[in-house]
Amino acid sequence: MTGDDLFRLDRKVAVVTGGGSGIGLGCGKFLSRVGASVVLADIDVPMGRKAEAEIGGNCLFLKCDVTSDEDCRNMASAVVARFGRVDILVNCAGVIRRKDVLELTEKEWDLSIDVTLKGTYLASRYLIPFMARGGGGSIVNIGSGWGVKGGPKAVSYCAAKGGVINMTRAMAIDHGPQNIRVNSVSPGDTDTPLLRSEARQLGIDEKKWLEESAERPLKRLGSPEDIAMAVYFLVSDLSPWVTGANLVVDGGGTA
């Protein structure tokens, strides 16, 4: 295998949920740069269309509510109708509500769990058969540093992301025989609209919030590309014997 074979993703088809913004968009951009055809699945149509135009080339936006069985089934069918195969899935869709159990409503709890965990389940459920049919593939589920350790006023987010990490291990066991590798990447604070929304939820000045969030050994926030490069490692031929792993990418925040 040559260096180009190792590093390029030509002829690969990658689906990224939550691909309209933030880490999902960063993953879509990076995977496209290394040769993959990219499908951005997102519930936000204006953001999704904008992201599709930004990436250009062989990029397709599909409206998809990852909590909907029908949407995920239709998304998978549309991907295969357009590209004929699926090789990579990045389960990135997620939400955060900065509340403890006393403040959090049942509806907010359900939203956090459904988008993050049910969304990972449904997208995987409908895309894995196509991966298996093509001889295998790679799935990366986006966890969080707060899936590894707890955090204040984020009980539903911590629960959901902790679930993602252990769900990843179970999926790796189940689908290894189909030559499908399943790993997770757990980012620390990354400069995205989601992180900035936390400042508003907590009533904190955004500039102060971002400065405080950057307080870690490497003294900066993560960027979507930082996370995308870790995802790329796990979906590429650089990691052929890595499955069931959780890669923490947080500038030393959990060190």
C-alpha positions as CSV (number, residue, x, y, z in Angstrom):
1,M,0.0,0.0,0.0
2,T,1.5,3.4,-1.0
3,G,1.4,6.6,1.0
4,D,-1.3,8.0,-1.2
5,D,-3.4,4.9,-0.6
6,L,-3.0,5.3,3.2
7,F,-3.9,9.0,3.3
8,R,-6.5,9.4,0.6
9,L,-10.2,8.6,0.8
10,D,-10.9,8.6,-3.0
11,R,-14.0,6.6,-4.0
12,K,-15.1,6.5,-0.4
13,V,-18.6,7.8,0.6
14,A,-18.9,9.4,4.0
15,V,-22.2,10.4,5.8
16,V,-22.0,13.0,8.6
17,T,-25.0,13.6,10.8
18,G,-25.2,17.1,12.2
19,G,-23.1,18.1,9.2
20,G,-24.6,21.5,8.8
21,S,-22.4,23.3,11.3
22,G,-19.7,23.0,14.0
23,I,-17.8,19.7,14.3
24,G,-20.0,18.0,11.8
25,L,-19.3,20.6,9.1
26,G,-15.6,20.5,10.0
27,C,-15.6,16.7,9.5
28,G,-17.4,17.1,6.2
29,K,-14.9,19.6,4.9
30,F,-11.9,17.6,5.9
31,L,-13.1,14.3,4.5
32,S,-14.0,16.0,1.3
33,R,-10.4,17.5,1.1
34,V,-8.9,14.0,1.3
35,G,-11.1,12.7,-1.5
36,A,-14.3,11.4,0.0
37,S,-17.8,12.1,-1.4
38,V,-19.6,13.6,1.5
39,V,-23.3,13.6,2.6
40,L,-24.3,16.1,5.2
41,A,-27.4,15.0,7.1
42,D,-29.0,17.7,9.2
43,I,-32.4,19.0,10.3
44,D,-31.4,22.6,9.6
45,V,-32.1,23.1,5.9
46,P,-30.6,26.7,5.5
47,M,-27.4,25.7,7.4
48,G,-27.2,22.4,5.5
49,R,-27.6,24.1,2.1
50,K,-24.9,26.7,3.0
51,A,-22.6,23.9,4.2
52,E,-23.2,22.0,0.9
53,A,-22.2,25.1,-1.1
54,E,-19.2,25.7,1.1
55,I,-17.8,22.2,0.5
56,G,-18.9,22.0,-3.2
57,G,-17.6,19.2,-5.4
58,N,-19.1,15.8,-4.6
59,C,-21.1,16.9,-1.6
60,L,-24.8,16.3,-1.0
61,F,-27.0,17.8,1.8
62,L,-30.0,15.7,2.9
63,K,-32.6,17.0,5.4
64,C,-32.7,14.4,8.2
65,D,-34.1,14.5,11.7
66,V,-32.0,11.8,13.3
67,T,-34.7,11.1,15.9
68,S,-37.0,10.0,13.1
69,D,-36.9,6.4,11.9
70,E,-38.5,7.4,8.6
71,D,-36.0,10.2,8.0
72,C,-33.0,8.0,8.7
73,R,-34.3,5.2,6.5
74,N,-35.0,7.7,3.7
75,M,-31.6,9.3,4.2
76,A,-29.8,5.9,3.8
77,S,-31.8,5.1,0.7
78,A,-31.0,8.5,-0.9
79,V,-27.3,8.1,-0.2
80,V,-27.1,4.7,-1.9
81,A,-29.3,5.9,-4.8
82,R,-26.9,8.8,-5.4
83,F,-23.5,7.2,-4.7
84,G,-24.2,3.4,-4.8
85,R,-22.3,2.7,-1.5
86,V,-21.5,3.9,2.0
87,D,-18.1,3.5,3.6
88,I,-18.0,6.0,6.5
89,L,-20.5,7.2,9.0
90,V,-19.8,10.0,11.5
91,N,-22.5,10.3,14.1
92,C,-22.2,13.9,15.1
93,A,-25.7,15.2,15.7
94,G,-26.2,16.4,19.3
95,V,-27.6,19.0,21.6
96,I,-26.8,20.4,25.0
97,R,-29.0,21.8,27.8
98,R,-27.0,23.3,30.7
99,K,-29.3,22.2,33.6
100,D,-29.2,19.9,36.5
101,V,-31.9,17.3,37.2
102,L,-34.0,19.7,39.2
103,E,-34.1,22.3,36.4
104,L,-34.2,20.0,33.4
105,T,-37.7,19.3,32.0
106,E,-38.7,15.8,30.8
107,K,-38.9,17.2,27.2
108,E,-35.4,18.5,27.4
109,W,-34.1,15.2,28.8
110,D,-35.8,13.3,25.9
111,L,-34.4,15.7,23.3
112,S,-30.8,15.2,24.6
113,I,-31.1,11.4,24.7
114,D,-33.0,11.1,21.5
115,V,-30.8,13.3,19.3
116,T,-27.5,11.9,20.7
117,L,-28.3,8.2,21.4
118,K,-31.3,7.4,19.3
119,G,-29.9,9.4,16.4
120,T,-26.7,7.3,16.6
121,Y,-28.7,4.1,16.7
122,L,-31.0,5.0,13.8
123,A,-28.4,6.3,11.4
124,S,-26.3,3.2,12.1
125,R,-29.2,0.9,11.8
126,Y,-30.0,2.0,8.3
127,L,-26.4,2.5,7.0
128,I,-24.6,-0.5,8.4
129,P,-26.4,-3.0,6.0
130,F,-25.0,-1.0,3.0
131,M,-21.6,-0.9,4.5
132,A,-21.6,-4.6,5.1
133,R,-22.8,-5.2,1.5
134,G,-19.8,-3.2,0.3
135,G,-17.3,-5.3,2.3
136,G,-17.0,-3.2,5.4
137,G,-16.6,0.4,6.6
138,S,-15.8,2.6,9.5
139,I,-18.1,4.4,12.0
140,V,-17.0,7.2,14.3
141,N,-19.5,8.3,17.0
142,I,-18.8,11.8,18.5
143,G,-18.7,11.6,22.3
144,S,-17.3,14.2,24.7
145,G,-14.9,14.7,27.5
146,W,-18.0,14.9,29.6
147,G,-18.8,11.3,28.5
148,V,-15.6,10.3,30.3
149,K,-16.0,12.5,33.4
150,G,-18.9,14.5,34.9
151,G,-19.6,18.2,34.4
152,P,-21.8,20.8,36.1
153,K,-25.3,21.6,35.0
154,A,-25.1,19.2,32.0
155,V,-26.7,16.0,33.3
156,S,-28.5,15.0,30.2
157,Y,-25.5,15.7,28.0
158,C,-23.1,13.8,30.3
159,A,-25.6,10.8,30.3
160,A,-26.0,10.9,26.5
161,K,-22.3,11.1,25.7
162,G,-21.4,8.5,28.3
163,G,-23.9,6.3,26.5
164,V,-22.3,7.0,23.1
165,I,-18.9,5.8,24.3
166,N,-20.2,2.5,25.7
167,M,-22.6,2.1,22.7
168,T,-19.5,2.4,20.5
169,R,-17.8,-0.5,22.3
170,A,-20.9,-2.7,21.9
171,M,-21.2,-1.8,18.2
172,A,-17.5,-2.7,17.6
173,I,-18.1,-6.2,19.1
174,D,-21.3,-6.7,17.0
175,H,-20.1,-5.5,13.7
176,G,-16.4,-6.5,13.6
177,P,-17.2,-9.7,11.8
178,Q,-18.7,-7.6,9.0
179,N,-15.4,-5.7,8.7
180,I,-16.9,-2.6,10.2
181,R,-14.8,-0.7,12.7
182,V,-16.6,1.4,15.3
183,N,-14.8,4.0,17.4
184,S,-15.6,7.2,19.2
185,V,-13.9,10.6,19.4
186,S,-14.5,12.7,22.5
187,P,-13.8,16.4,22.0
188,G,-13.1,18.9,24.7
189,D,-14.4,22.5,24.3
190,T,-14.4,23.3,20.6
191,D,-15.2,26.7,19.1
192,T,-18.6,25.9,17.6
193,P,-22.1,27.4,17.7
194,L,-23.0,24.7,20.3
195,L,-20.2,25.9,22.7
196,R,-21.2,29.5,22.3
197,S,-24.9,28.6,23.0
198,E,-23.8,27.4,26.4
199,A,-22.7,30.9,27.4
200,R,-26.2,32.1,26.6
201,Q,-27.9,29.3,28.5
202,L,-25.8,30.0,31.6
203,G,-26.1,33.8,31.3
204,I,-22.3,34.2,31.0
205,D,-20.6,36.8,28.8
206,E,-19.5,34.9,25.6
207,K,-16.0,36.3,25.5
208,K,-15.4,35.4,29.1
209,W,-16.9,32.0,28.5
210,L,-14.6,31.2,25.6
211,E,-11.5,32.4,27.5
212,E,-12.4,30.2,30.5
213,S,-13.1,27.3,28.2
214,A,-9.6,27.6,26.7
215,E,-8.0,27.0,30.2
216,R,-6.3,23.7,29.6
217,P,-2.7,22.5,29.2
218,L,-2.6,23.5,25.5
219,K,-4.1,26.9,26.3
220,R,-6.6,27.2,23.5
221,L,-10.0,26.0,22.4
222,G,-10.3,23.2,19.9
223,S,-11.3,23.8,16.3
224,P,-13.6,21.7,14.3
225,E,-10.6,20.7,12.1
226,D,-8.8,19.4,15.2
227,I,-11.6,17.0,15.8
228,A,-12.0,16.2,12.1
229,M,-8.4,15.1,11.8
230,A,-8.9,12.7,14.6
231,V,-12.0,11.4,12.9
232,Y,-10.0,11.1,9.6
233,F,-7.4,8.9,11.4
234,L,-10.1,6.5,12.6
235,V,-11.9,6.2,9.2
236,S,-8.8,5.9,7.1
237,D,-6.5,3.0,6.4
238,L,-4.1,4.5,9.0
239,S,-6.0,2.7,11.7
240,P,-6.9,-0.8,10.3
241,W,-6.7,-2.6,13.6
242,V,-8.4,0.1,15.8
243,T,-12.0,-0.6,16.8
244,G,-13.9,-0.1,20.1
245,A,-11.6,2.7,21.1
246,N,-12.4,6.2,22.5
247,L,-10.0,8.9,21.4
248,V,-10.1,11.9,23.6
249,V,-9.2,15.1,21.8
250,D,-9.3,18.0,24.3
251,G,-6.0,19.8,24.6
252,G,-5.3,18.0,27.8
253,G,-8.6,19.1,29.5
254,T,-9.2,15.7,31.1
255,A,-5.5,15.0,31.8
